Amino acid sequence: MTDAQQIWTGTVLPEWIDHNGHMNAGYYLVVFDDATGPWTAFLGIDRTYRRSNRRSTFSIDSHLTWLRELPEGAPITVEAELLGFDDKKYHTFMRMLHADDGYVAATHELLSIHIDLDTRRSTPLPPEIHERMNEVLSKQRAIAEPGEVGRVIRTKPWPPDAAP
């Protein structure tokens, strides 16, 4: 287990199982999306903040990596790390773990942007959220940046002797 913040727990539901007998790819994203609510609340962007300020966050980039299968009934946890932020955006890395066996089943890298819900345009994060993010980042700074961050999807040329 890392020093990342545990933000979600659950179980692989029967309706999430596909024809291959494991959790369907789409439900990994559903779990990560469900975990985003507690994560943003942990960062200070909770329901009260959204209602009173008419501000929220939108996902603007995402990379999901499947590493191991999860069978029906498997207990799962999601943990998150704040990798960085600027005046309007923040960069998150999440891991989905088999809660009993401890293996990482999937990872999710996410870039989110702070939005004015009335104009539907980006807007700077307020000082109190910056302070909270600084606090979280300083506590998580000891965690080595995950090797999966910034991965690129590509294949090798085919046939193998083909020129690039």
N, C-alpha and C positions, 0 to 999 in steps of 0.2 A: 504494500500500500504506500502511496506517496503522501506528501503533505498537502495534496490538493483537497479542496472542500467537497465532501460528500453532499450531494444535492438532491438525490432521488433514489428511491428503492422500489422494487416491484418484482413481478413474476411473469415469465413468458406465458401468455395466455393461449389456450387451444386455438382460438381463431387467428392467431398470428402464425401458425404453422403452415408451411407451403407443401407442395407436392414432393419435395425432397426430404421432408420429415424434420425440418429445422425452421427456426424463425425466419420468416420472409424478409427480404432485403428492405422493403418499405417500412416495416415496423421498427427497424433499428432507428430510422429517422423519426418515427413517431415518438419513440422513447426519448431520443435526444431533444426533440421539440418540447415534450412534456417537462423535461428537466430544465429547459431554458427559463421557465417561469420562476422556480425556486432560485435559480442562479441570478437572474436579474433582481429579484427581491433581496438576495444576499448582498448585491452590489448597491442596494438602496433605491432601485427603480421598482418599487412594489405597486400594488393596486392603489394605495392612498396617494402615492407620488403621481401616478398616471392620471388619476381622477382630478386631483387638486391643481396640477400643473398643465394638464392637457398635453403631456409629453409621454413618449414611449420609445421603444427601440424596434427597429426592423432589421432582419437579417439581410445582408447584401452580398455575402459570398460564403460558400460552404464547401467543405470537403469531407466526405464520409469514407472511412476505410473499414472493410470487414476483415477481421483477422481469424476468428474461430466461430464455429457454429454454437448456437444456443438451442437446446432442446425444449420441448414443452415442459412447463413447470419449473424451469431453471430460475433460481432467485438471482436477481440482477441489481447492481447498484451503478449509479453514474456519479462520477466526480469531475470537478472542473477546476481549471487554472486560468487565471488572468495573465495573458502573455504581454499585454501592453495596451496603451490607449493614447489618444490625442484629444483635441478639443471637442470632437464630435463622434468619434468611433472608438470601439474597443475590440480586442482580439482575444478570443477564448479557445481553449483546448479542452475537450471532454474525453473521458474514457468510460466505456461500458464494461463492467467486470462481472464475471460469474461470481456471485457473492459467497458461495461455499468453497469453490475450487480456486478462486483468486485470479484466474487468467483473464487477460484483456480480450474481450470478444470483438470490440470495435472502437474506433476513435472518430471524433468529429471536431474539425477545426472550423471556427465560425468567426466571421467579421460582422459586427453589428453597428448600426448607426442610430444616433439619437434624433428623434423626429418630433416636430411640432404637429400634433394631430389635427389642428385646425387648417394649417396651410399645406400639410402633407409634404413638407420640405425639411431637410436637415437643419438642426439648430444646435448650438454649443451646449455641452453638458454643464449644469450649474456647479458652482464651487463645492457644494456639499457632496456631490457625486464624485467629483474629482478627488476630494479628500478621502472618501471611502475607497475609491479605486487605488489611490496611493497606499493606503493602509493595507489593502488586500495584496497588492503587488509586492510591497516590502516584506510581508509575511511569506509569500510564495516564491520570492526571489531565489531562495536556496534550492528550489527544484530545478533540475537541469531541463533545458528546453527539450521537449519531446522530439525524438528523431523523425516522427511523422509530419512535423510542421513544415508547411510549404511544399509538400510533395507534388510532383508533376506526373500526369498520366501520359504514358507514351509506350510505344512498342519498338522493338528492334526491327530494322529493315528486313523485308522478306522478298525474295529469298535471302538467306544470310550473307551471301557474297554481293548483294546489290549495293550499288553506290548510293550514298545518302542524297 
